[in-house]
Amino acid sequence: MEIQQENFTDTELNVTTSSKDFLLIASKWANFLSILSFIGIGLMVLGGLIVTIVGTTFSSFQTSAAPMGLFGLFYLLLALLYFFPTLYLFNFSQNIQNALTNSNQQNLDLGFENLKSFFKFIGIFAIITISLYILLIIFIVVNAILFAH
């Protein structure tokens, strides 16, 4: 679903002063949110490691069906999954700020490329999540029907 460059006319877009201001503000917020996300990812990794270590150390005392170490590994996988959109957002903010500060077209292009990658990742993740919810609902309904009799 990517738009090819030949779909655009030969007219150039003008980036006005107000557009530059909006981009600069958006990039600063993106930078703030990406730093918060990196901190959150670090806490997820730390928590995942602690739960994995504690879970495997005390596995003989567990009464649950799922080992606690598995929950820690799940957190580590989630942290890895969240890392990529956070990195795209961070790179967007840095490249846009550099582009606007130095009037660098290459940084502007890289910034928008990272923004595209961020939204593409989030969009694919949303589709997968919705699909899993639909499958879960179907599974629950089928099991409810089967076990109702």
N, C-alpha and C positions, 0 to 999 in steps of 0.2 A: 504494500500500500504506500510505498514511497513515491513522492512526486519527483518526476524526472525534470531536469533543468530545461529541456526543450519545450516544456509546457508554458514557460514564461515568455513574455514578449521581450523585445530588446530594450524596452525602457528601463532606466535605472530607478531604484528606490532611493529616496533621499532620507537619510537619518537626521532628523531635525534635532535641535538642542533639547527639546522636551523629550524626544524619544531616547536620546542618550541619557538624560537624567533618569527616566523610568528604568532603563536597562541597568544603570549603575545602582539604583535602589534595589531593584530585583536581584542583582548579583550579590549585593551585601546581605540581603535576607537569605539567599540561597547559601551563602557562605556560613552564616549563623546556623541555619538549620542543618547543614552538612556537618558542622563541628559538633552540634548536639547529637546528631546521629552517630558520629564516630565514637563519642563518649558512651552512648547507649550500646553500641556494638562492643566496645571494650568491656562494659559491665556484663553484657551477655556472655562474652567469652570467659570472663572471670567466674561468673556464676555457673556456667556450663562446666568449667574445669573443676570447680569445687564440688558440684553435685556428682560429677563423674568419679572423682577421687573418693569422696565420702561414700558414694553409692557402691563402688567396687570394694572399698575397704570393709564396709559393714554389710556386705551382701548376705552373710550367713544369718543376720538378725532380721532380714526382711520377711514379711508375710504377704506382700503384694505379688501379683502375677508378673508384672513388668518390673525388671530390675531398675533401680534408681540411676545406675550408670547410663541407661538408655535415655533417660530424660536429659541428662547432661549432654550427651551426644546430639540430641535433638536441638538443644539450645545452641550448640556450636554450629550445627548446620544452618540454623536460622540466622546466626550472626554472619556466616559466610554469604548467605543469600542477600541479606540487607547491605552487605559491604558494597556490592556493585552499583546499585542506584545511588548510594551515598557518594561513592567516588565520582560518578558521572555528574552529580549535582555540585560537588566541590570543584571539579575541573571546569564546569560551566562558569561558576562564579569567578574563579581565578582568571580564566581566559578572557571573559568579558571585561573584568576590571583592567587587565593589562591592555586589552584592545582600546578601551576608552581613554586610558591614561596616555598611551603611546601612539594612538591613531594607527594601530596595527591591524590590517585586514586579515592576516593569517590567524591571529588570536581570536578575532571576531568569528571567523569561520569555524575554528576549533571549539569555541564556546557554544555556538549553535549546534554543532555536531554532537557535543556532549549533552546538550539539552534534549536533542532528538533521541539520543540513546537512553537518557533517563526516562522520558515518556514512553518510549517503546518497551523498555524493561517493565515499567509499572503497568502498562497496558496488557502485556503478555501475562504478567503475574496476576492481574485482575481476572483475565479470562480463565486461567488455570484455577484460581480460587473459586470462581463462580461455578465452573464445571465440577469441581470436587464437592461443593455444596449440593448441587443438583444430584450427583451420584449418591451422596450421603442421604438425601431426602428419599430417593428411590429405594435405597437399601433399607431405610427405616420403615417405609410404607410396606415393602414386600415382606419384611420380617414381622411386622405387626399383623399382616393378613395371614401369614403362615402360622404364627403362634396363637392367633385368635381362636382357632378351631381346636 
